[in-house]
Amino acid sequence: MNDDVGGPPAPLRLGGSTRVVGVIGWPVEHSLSPAIHNAAFAALEMDWVYVPLPVPPGAVAEAVAGLRALGFVGANVTMPHKTEVAVVVEELSEDAARLRAVNTILVGANAISGHNTDAPGFDRFLRRDAGFEPEGRSALVFGAGGAARACALALARAGLSELTVALREPARADGLRAAVDGLDMRVSVVSFDRAAEAICDLIVNATPLGAHGESLPLPALGPHVLGIDLLYGPSHTPMLAEVRAAGGTAFGGIGLLLEQAAIAFELWTGQPAPVEVMSAAALSARGPSAPA
């Protein structure tokens, strides 16, 4: 094992026994996942490789079916294919079914199964990295897309008391409500212009707003507030700056990226993920201005 977590990974040596995973998306050239996973394989001296798999719209079913024929162990799935993959795989995990989205595929002996590691990844990040315990507390989430639904599911399972969801079009919250159906958490949906009225301990931005300097209508801030902007590029957004200026704690999205990647790694390999190595690789590959 390479103990120098900050050093470069060993060169890849591919052979007939090399196990292959990758990431399906369109486009995928900006994905940090190959750097993250290949660094992990190198650190653990595993004969595995992770490759980008650009799949254009309309070719998803063919690409997923081809994973078995090509001998892949599995794959990650990124935009815009997460919802379509949930339709074409043979089996779905509970989270993937609730979220109607797949971000991790496992090619098993009997079936190609779809999983979603975002909700457990967000829970790991929230508790381990941010030190936030959701039970009995309140949160405000901007957005209701796939990332927002995963965060809502994680928070509901962790015992969050009340969730406020801020949307430009509040009628678009049906998918998020379905994701947390049957779980004991109050959900209120408000328009963006009423988000500032929320009283909360946690604020999550699950929208693209902030990538180009846009501000969000934040509620009253203070030292008790934790802010998480799921964007991982740029590393400094107006929301993060406002939370910190008010004395609160703020994190970008790289933590969730790493934790959900670690769970995917564990699902494929059956081994604990070397998260420190993966983190160093992500930060190095991202650079100062990598796109989200």
N, C-alpha and C positions, 0 to 999 in steps of 0.2 A: 504493500500500500504506500502511496506517495504521501508522506506526512507534511510536505510543504504545500499547504492549502492555497497559498498565494502564487505558487509557481505555475509554469505552463504545464499542461497535461502531456503525457508521453505520446509520441507519434502513433497514430492508428496503424495497426497491422491487420489487414483483412485476409481471411482465408475461408476455406470451405465450411469451417465449423462456426464462423462468426454469426452471432444472432443479431437480427436487424429489427429496429423499430424506427419510427419517423413521425413526421407531422404533416397532416393533410390540411391544405388551406389554399386560398387564392386571394392575394399572393402570399408567399411564405418567405420571401427573401429577407425580410426584416425580423423574422422570429428569433428570439434568444434561446429557444428550446434546444437546437442542436448543440450550441456551446455548453449549455447547462448539463445536458445528459451525457455528452461525450466526455466532459471533464469528470463526471461521476464514475463512468465506466473505467476511465484511465486510472483514477485514484484507487479504485478497488481491483485493478488489474483484471478486469472482466473482458472477455472476448465478445464484446457487443459494439454496435455502432448505431448512431441515430442520424437519420438523413431527412432533408426537406423533401416533401412530396407535393409539388404544385398540381392541384387538381381543379380544372376549370368548372364553372357551373354546368350542370347537365351530365357530368361524368362521375358523380359521387357513388352511385350504386355499383358501377363497374369497378371503381377504385377500391371500394371496401371488399367486394368479392375477390378481387385480385390479391389481396393481402395474404390469404391462405395459399393461393397458387404460387406466390413468390417466396413463401417460407417466412413471412414476417411473424414476429411474436405479437405485435400490436402496433398501435399508433396513437398519437394525439390528434385532436381535431380542433382547428381554429376557424375563424370567420372566413367565409360565410356559411360553413357547412354543418354546424353543430346540430341544428334542428333537422336537417335532411338525414344525417347519419342516424339520428334517433329513430327514423322511420325504416331505414333499410337494414339495420343489424337484426340478428336473429333473437337476441335476448337483451333486456334492459335491466340495469340495477334499479333499486327503489329510487335513488336520487335522480338518475337519468329520466325515469318515468315521470317523477314529480315535476322536474324542471323542463321536460320535453326538449332536452338538449344533451348531447354526448360530447365530452371533450377527451375521452380516453377509450380506446378500443383494445380488447383482449381477444386474440385469436386462440380459442381453446380447441381441444381435441374434437369436441362435439358441436360447438357453436361459436360464432363470432358475437361477442357480447359488448354492449355499450355501457359505459360508466360515466359518472360526472364527479370529478374530484374537487370541484370548486367550493361546494358547501363545507366538506370536512377540512379543506385547505384553509378556508376563511376562519373556521373555528380554531384550528391550530394556530394560525397567525394571531388571532385576536387574544387568545389566552397565553400562548407561550412568548410571543414577541412583544405584544402591546400590553400584556398584563391586565387585560380587561375581562371581568366576569359579567356576563350579560344578565344573569338571573335577577329578576325583579327590577330591571332598569328600563330606560326608554331610549329609542334611537330614531333618527331621521335619515332616510335614504333618498337620494336624488336618482330617479330613473326606475324603470320596471322591466328592463331587458334581462338577458340571461345572467349577467353578473349580479344585478340587483336581486333577482329571484334566488340565486344561490346564497347570497348574504342573508336574505330574509329567512330562508330555510334553516341556515345555521343558527341564526339568532333565536328563532322559534324553538328549535330543539334545545337550545341552551337556557331557555326559561325567560327570555326577554318579556317584559310585561306589556309594553306598548310600542308599536312601530308606526311612524308616520312616513308615508311615501309621497314625495313631491314630484308631480308630473306636469308637463306642459298641457297634456290632454289626459285628465284624470280617468276618462273612460277606458284607457289602455292598460288598466291595472289588473284585468281579469287573470292573466297568466301568473302574476305574482300571488294573487289570492288563491289560485288553484294549487300553487306550489306549497303553501302552508296550510292547506285545508285539513281540518281535523286536529291541528295543533293549538295549544292554549296560548294564543298571543292576539291581543287586540290590534287590528290594522285599520288605520285611518288614511284616506287618500285625499290629498289637497292639491290645489294648483300651485305653480311655482310662486305666484305672488303672495301666497299665504304661508310659504315655508318658514318665513322669518318669525311667525307666531309660535312655532313649535317649541316645546320645552323638552330638552333631551340631554342625555349623557354622552351619546355617540352620534357622530355625523359621518355618513358614507356617501361619497360621490361616485355613482356608478354610471355616469354619463361621460361623453367626450368633452364636455364643457370644462375649460381650464387649460386645454392643450395649447391654445393660442391666446392665453391671457384673459379668457372670459371669467367673470365673477359670478358667484352663486348668491342667492338671497338667503344668507345664513341667519339663524336665530341668535339669541343672546349667547355670547361665548364667555368663557372663564376658565380658571385652572382645572375645573372638574370635567371639562369637555375633551373627549378624544375625537380627533378628526382623521379619517382615512380617505385618501383620494386614490381610487383604483387605477388611475393613469400611472404608468411607470416611465413615461417620458412626456414632458420634461420632469425632472426630479423636484422642481419647485413650482407650485401652482398658486394662484391667488388664494384658494381655499386654505391650503396648508399654511401660507403666510399669515392669514387672518387668525387662524386658530392659535398659532404660536405667538403672535403678537398679543393675544388676550391671555397668555399664560397657560394655554392648553398644550396637549401633546398631539403631534401629528405625524402620520406616516404616509408614504406613497405606496404604489401598488406592487412594488417589487417583492414584498413579503408574501403576498397572496400568490404571486406567480411562482415563487420558490416552493411554498408549502403544497400547492396543488401538484406541482411537478414531482415533488418528493413522494406523494401518495401514488402517482402514476408509476414512478420508478419501482416502488414497493410492490405494486400490483403485478407488474411484468416480471420482476426478478425474484420476488420473495425475500429480498434482503433489505435491511434498513438503508435509507438513502443518506449519503454523506452531504448533509445540507450545507455545512460550512464550505466545502469544495464547490458545490453548486452555486452558492451565493457569490463567492469570489469570481467564478466564471461569468455569472450574469452581469456583475458590476463591470468587469473588464470588457465584455462584449458590448454592453450598452453604451459605454462612453458617456461624454457629457451631454449629448443631445440626441440619443437614439429615439426613434419614433415609437409611439405606443402600439 
